Amino acid sequence: MKTLKTLALATAVSAGLLGSASVIANTVEFENGDLGTSSSAKFDITLAINSVARIFGLNNVDLSSADNGGLNGDGEVESTDAICIYANTDTFSIGATSLGNFNLRKDGSGDSGASYILTLNSNTNGAGSTLGTWKTDSAADSTPIQTVALASGDSPIGETPTCATGNFGLKVSATFKPDAVAGTYSDTVTMTVTAL
C-alpha cells in the first residue's frame, strides 16, 4: 500500500478566518455637538479586514488502488482530488514541502520506492492550466494565482470547513522504481496558502 499523507496550513490567518475586524471611531473626523435643547454630533466608523486564506478539503492519497499500484503499464500511477482554496484577496500564492523531498519512502523514512510530482490544476479533475508544480529538489512557491470563488455549498468558515465540490484540482503523479521491495511507502506533504 502506497500512501501520501497531506497536511494543510493557511498563512495570513490571524484571529480566525475572517481576520481581525475592528470598529474604530476616527478621532480626526468627529464633531462635538453644541449645548442646547437638542444636540447633534458626528463621527466616522472604520472597519479593517485583514487578508486571509485557507486551504481545505485535502484527503490522504492511497495510490495502491489506482492502476494496481502502478504495476499495470509503465510503473506510473496518479490520483487527482478536488480541493478548496479560499482567499479574500484577488490573488494568492501556494507552496508545498515534503518530509521525503517528494519521494515515497519505505515506512516513511527508509529507501525511496517512488518519486512523485504534485500539481495544482485550475480544474478539479486535474485538467486545465497547471498553476503550481512541486517535485524532488524543486519546491518553490507558485507565482500569484487568481482567486477563484468557492462552489455553492463550500465554505471556509469554522473548525470543520465544507469542501464538497472544490475549486482546484490537486494531482499526485508517482513513478515507482522497478527495484523497490515489497512494503509500505509514504510521505507527508505540507501545503501553505498565502493571501497576496
N, C-alpha and C positions, 0 to 999 in steps of 0.2 A: 504494500500500500504506500503510495507516494502522496505526501500531504504538503500543503503550503499554508502556514498559519498567517493570517493577516490582521494587523492592528491598525487602528486609525487614530490620528491625532488632528486636532484643528488648532492652529495658532491664531493669534489676534482675537481670542475669545476671552474677554475679561468680564467678570461679574455676570456670568451667564450668557446664553446665546444672543440675547437681544442687546447685549452690551451694557454699558453703564449710562443709563439715561438719567438726566438730571434737569430739574426745572430751576432756573436761576432768575432772580429779579435783577435786572440790569440797572446798576446804580447810576449810570450816566444819563439814562433817558427818563428817569422818574420825574414826576411833578407833584409837589405837595398842594393840597387843597387849601383854600382860604378859610379863615374862621368866620362862621356865619350860620344862618338858619339851615342852610344846606351847604355841603362842601363836596367837591369832586377832585379826584386825583387820578393820575395815570401812571402806569409802569409797563415795562416790556417783560415778556416771558420768553426764554430761550430754551430749546431742547437740543442737547448734543447727543447724537447716537454714534457710538464707536463702530468702526469697521469690524465685522465678524465673518467667520467662515466655519463651515462644518462639513466633514466627510463622514458618511454613514451608509449603512446597508451592505457593508462588506461581509463576506462569508469565508470560512475556511474552504480551501480548494483541495479536493481529492482527485488527483489525476489518475488514480488506479483504475477507476471505472471508465475513463474516457479512452476510447480506442484500445481497449485491453491493455492499458498502461503503456501504450506506445509500442507494443510488440507487433501490432499489425502494420506492416509497411516499413517506413524508414526510421523508426525509433523516435519519431517526433509525436508529441501529443499536445493538445491545447484545450483550454477551458475559458469561457467568457461569461462574466456575470454583469448584470446591470447594477450600478451603484448610484448613490446620490451625493452630489456636491452642492452645497449652498454657500452663497456669499451675498452680502448686501452691498457689494460694490460692482462696478462694471466688469472688472477683471480679477483673476486670482492666479496664483502660481501653485504648483503641486510638486512635491518631491517624494522620493522613496529611498529608503535604506533597507539593507538586508543583513541579518546576522551572518549569513553564509556567503556574502558577496555574490548573491544571485546564483547560488548553486544549491541543489538539494543534496544534503549530506546525510550519510548513514547515521541513524539515531540522532540527527540534528546537529552533530558536531564532528563526525568522522569523515571518511573519504567521500568525495563527490561522486554521486551516481548520475547526475544530470545537471546541466546548466539550463537556465531559463531566461526568457525575456518577458518583462512586464510592460504592457502597452495600455495607455489610456486612449480610448477612441471616442469620437463625437456621437456615435450611435450606440445604443445599449446592447446591440447584438454583436459588437466588435467590428462592425463595418464603419464606413465613413472615414473622416480625417483622423490621422494619428496626431494626438495632442501632446503626448509625452511618452518616452521610451526609457526604460531602465534595464541594464544588464550588467554582467561582470565588468568591473572596473569602469563603469560608465553610469553614474547615478546623479547627474546634475539636475537641479530643479528645472521645470519646464519654463518656456517663455510665457509671458502673460497669456492667459486663456480667457476668452469671452465668457462671462457668466451666463448660464442657461437657466431659465425658470424651472422650478421643480414641477413634476407632473401633478395633476389634480389628485389629491389624496396623500401625496408625500409631504412630510412636514419635518423640519429640523428642530422643532420645539420639544423640550422635556428630556428626561433621562433616557427614555427609550423612543427615539425618533422613528418615524414611519418612512420606509422606502419600499413601497410595493411595486412601483413601475421603474423608477430610476431615470436619470437624465444623462448618464455617461456609461460607457462600457469599459470594463477592465479585463484585459486578456492576459492569460499566462500561457506562454509557448515554451515547452520544455523539449530538450534533445537529450535522450538518455545515452550514456556511454555503453558500448557493447560489452565491456568487460566488468560492468557493475555486478557485484554479487547480490544474491537474494537478501532482502532486508527492507526496512522502512527508511525512506529518505525524506527529509523535510527541511524547511527553512522558515524563518519568521520575518515578515516584512512590516515596516512601519511607514505609513504614508502621511505626509503633512501638507495641509492646505493652508495657504496664507492669502487673506483678502488684500488686494492691492489698491 
